[in-house]
Amino acid sequence: MNKNILIEPNNIFGDYYNQWRLLRVCKLEQIFGVDWFKGKKILELGCGYGNIGLYLKDLGADVTFADARIDFLDVIKGKCSDAKIICLNQDERWNLKEYYDLIIHFGVLYNIKNWQQDLNCALSQTKYLALETAVNRYDYDIEFNIKNLDVNNKHCGIFNEYGSLPSVSLIEKELGSSFKRYDDADLNGNDFIKYTLICNDKTKVILKTIDSWHNKNYYGGRKFWIVDTKLQ
């Protein structure tokens, strides 16, 4: 178990994402067990530089890497020449004509406008969905559009014009009946990685477009779910 695979020293996102990956992978191992991944068919959505998928591949999983940015996929191929890659724009309806034991959907949802459509595409093609995303702070069904302030920047963040910051309640309506949310303290890291913030603000708001998923006035922390689609 070479955890160094999860560390991307040249990552444009910085050390924050190195810690973020480590915490999430440790939680996956805690939930499923390390041996579970051997031989499993896994899809990593929004894979970036592929660190999580490459780590799971090292554990013996059959991993497919998907991202909207071909330059990210090129980096993965440079690391692992036999990596399976797919260029995938998740804002469009997608079907890979495959069925996976696990789909990893980490840090992607808030970069997508059509997030409900995307979640349903993922849920229909896997036994388990591991979902992690930022949420807004409100304790009712409300969603914010996140405006991409630099549509020419195709290197990170929102790929198209808008992302989304929905509430926990909206997301869980899409997940169905068979999920578990983990608000455990061992998922917490620095100030950007908070899974235990309480989203209990019932204040009604009119503003529907914000400039960032981490806008301090609307941010409600990050949340982590495992969905068992076999029980839906």
C-alpha positions in Angstrom: 0.0 0.0 0.0 2.1 2.8 -1.3 0.3 6.0 -0.1 3.0 8.1 -1.8 1.0 7.5 -5.0 -1.6 9.8 -3.6 0.8 12.7 -3.3 1.2 14.9 -6.3 4.3 17.1 -5.7 3.8 19.1 -8.9 0.0 19.4 -8.5 -1.2 22.9 -9.5 -3.8 22.6 -6.7 -1.2 22.5 -3.9 -0.8 20.5 -0.7 -4.4 20.9 0.2 -5.5 18.3 -2.4 -2.7 15.9 -1.3 -4.3 15.9 2.2 -7.8 15.8 0.7 -6.9 12.6 -1.2 -5.3 10.9 1.7 -8.3 11.5 4.0 -10.8 10.2 1.5 -8.8 7.1 0.5 -8.3 6.2 4.2 -12.1 6.5 4.6 -12.7 4.2 1.6 -10.3 1.6 3.0 -12.0 1.9 6.4 -15.4 1.3 4.9 -14.6 -1.4 2.4 -11.4 -2.9 3.7 -8.1 -2.8 1.7 -8.5 -6.3 0.3 -12.0 -5.5 -1.2 -10.4 -3.5 -4.0 -8.5 -6.3 -5.5 -10.1 -7.3 -8.8 -12.8 -4.7 -8.6 -13.9 -2.7 -11.6 -13.7 1.0 -10.7 -14.4 4.2 -12.5 -12.9 7.5 -11.2 -14.8 10.5 -12.4 -13.1 13.9 -12.6 -9.9 12.0 -12.0 -7.5 14.9 -12.4 -4.0 13.6 -12.4 -5.3 10.1 -11.4 -3.6 9.7 -8.0 -6.6 8.0 -6.4 -7.2 5.7 -9.3 -3.5 4.8 -9.6 -3.4 4.0 -5.9 -6.4 1.7 -6.2 -4.9 0.1 -9.3 -1.8 -0.6 -7.2 -4.1 -2.4 -4.8 -5.2 -4.6 -7.7 -8.3 -2.9 -9.0 -9.2 -2.6 -12.7 -9.5 1.2 -12.9 -10.9 3.5 -15.6 -9.9 7.2 -15.5 -12.4 9.8 -16.8 -12.0 13.5 -17.0 -13.2 16.4 -19.3 -9.6 17.6 -19.7 -7.5 15.7 -22.1 -4.3 17.2 -20.8 -5.0 15.6 -17.4 -5.5 12.2 -19.1 -2.2 12.7 -20.9 -0.5 13.1 -17.5 -2.0 9.9 -16.3 -0.8 8.0 -19.4 2.6 9.5 -18.8 2.5 7.9 -15.3 1.0 4.6 -16.4 1.1 3.7 -20.0 -1.5 1.0 -19.7 -4.1 3.2 -17.9 -7.6 3.1 -19.3 -8.7 6.7 -20.0 -12.0 8.3 -21.2 -12.5 12.0 -22.0 -15.9 12.7 -20.5 -17.8 15.9 -20.1 -20.2 15.2 -17.2 -22.4 18.1 -18.0 -23.7 16.0 -20.9 -25.7 12.8 -20.5 -23.3 9.9 -20.5 -23.4 6.2 -20.6 -20.2 4.2 -20.8 -21.9 0.9 -21.6 -20.2 -0.6 -18.6 -21.1 -1.6 -15.1 -18.7 -0.9 -12.2 -18.3 -2.3 -8.7 -17.5 1.3 -7.6 -17.7 4.8 -9.1 -15.6 7.4 -7.4 -17.2 10.9 -7.7 -15.0 13.1 -5.6 -14.8 16.9 -5.8 -16.7 17.0 -9.2 -20.3 17.8 -8.5 -19.8 21.5 -7.7 -18.1 21.9 -11.1 -21.2 20.6 -12.9 -24.3 22.5 -13.8 -26.4 19.4 -14.6 -25.5 17.6 -11.4 -28.8 15.7 -11.0 -28.5 14.3 -14.5 -24.8 13.4 -13.8 -25.6 11.6 -10.5 -28.3 9.5 -12.1 -26.0 8.5 -14.9 -23.4 7.4 -12.3 -26.0 5.6 -10.1 -27.3 3.6 -13.1 -23.8 2.2 -13.9 -22.4 1.0 -10.6 -23.0 -1.1 -7.5 -21.5 1.5 -5.2 -21.2 5.2 -5.6 -18.7 7.1 -3.4 -19.7 10.7 -3.5 -17.8 13.7 -2.0 -18.7 17.3 -2.6 -19.0 20.8 -1.2 -22.6 21.8 -0.2 -24.3 25.0 0.7 -25.2 25.9 4.3 -29.0 25.9 4.1 -31.2 23.3 5.6 -33.8 23.2 2.9 -33.9 22.5 -0.9 -31.9 25.3 -2.5 -29.2 25.3 -5.1 -26.8 28.0 -6.2 -25.2 28.4 -9.6 -21.5 29.0 -9.5 -20.4 31.3 -12.3 -17.2 30.4 -14.0 -15.4 33.8 -14.0 -12.8 32.7 -16.4 -14.3 30.6 -19.2 -11.0 30.5 -21.0 -9.4 28.7 -18.1 -9.7 25.0 -19.0 -7.0 23.8 -16.6 -9.0 23.3 -13.4 -12.3 23.9 -11.7 -15.5 24.4 -13.7 -15.1 23.1 -17.2 -18.2 24.8 -18.8 -19.9 28.0 -17.8 -21.5 27.1 -14.5 -21.1 24.8 -11.5 -23.6 24.1 -8.7 -23.7 24.3 -4.9 -26.8 22.4 -3.8 -27.9 21.7 -0.2 -27.5 18.3 1.5 -31.3 17.7 1.2 -31.3 18.2 -2.5 -28.4 15.8 -3.0 -29.9 13.2 -0.8 -33.2 13.3 -2.8 -31.2 12.3 -5.9 -29.3 9.5 -4.0 -32.4 7.6 -3.2 -33.0 5.5 -0.1 -29.9 3.4 0.4 -27.0 5.6 1.3 -24.9 6.4 4.3 -23.5 9.9 4.9 -20.2 10.1 6.8 -19.7 13.2 8.9 -16.8 11.6 10.8 -14.1 13.8 12.3 -11.4 11.7 10.7 -12.4 13.3 7.3 -11.5 16.7 8.6 -8.3 18.4 7.6 -7.5 22.1 7.1 -10.1 24.8 6.9 -11.1 23.8 3.4 -11.8 20.2 4.4 -14.6 20.3 6.9 -17.2 17.5 6.9 -18.8 18.2 10.2 -20.2 21.7 9.6 -23.8 21.8 10.6 -26.0 23.0 7.7 -29.0 24.2 9.8 -29.5 27.7 8.4 -33.1 28.1 7.3 -32.7 31.7 6.2 -34.5 32.3 2.9 -32.3 33.7 0.2 -32.9 35.3 -3.2 -29.4 35.3 -4.6 -29.0 32.3 -6.8 -25.6 32.9 -8.5 -22.3 33.0 -6.6 -18.7 33.3 -7.5 -17.1 30.3 -5.8 -18.0 27.0 -4.2 -16.1 28.2 -1.1 -17.9 31.6 -0.8 -17.9 32.0 3.0 -21.5 33.4 3.0 -23.0 30.2 1.5 -20.5 27.4 2.0 -21.7 24.6 4.3 -18.7 22.3 4.3 -18.0 19.1 2.5 -20.0 15.9 2.7 -19.2 12.3 2.0 -21.7 9.5 1.0 -21.6 5.8 0.1 -24.6 4.7 -2.0 -25.5 1.0 -2.3 -27.5 1.0 -5.5 -28.3 -2.7 -5.1 -30.7 -1.8 -2.3 -32.6 1.0 -4.2 
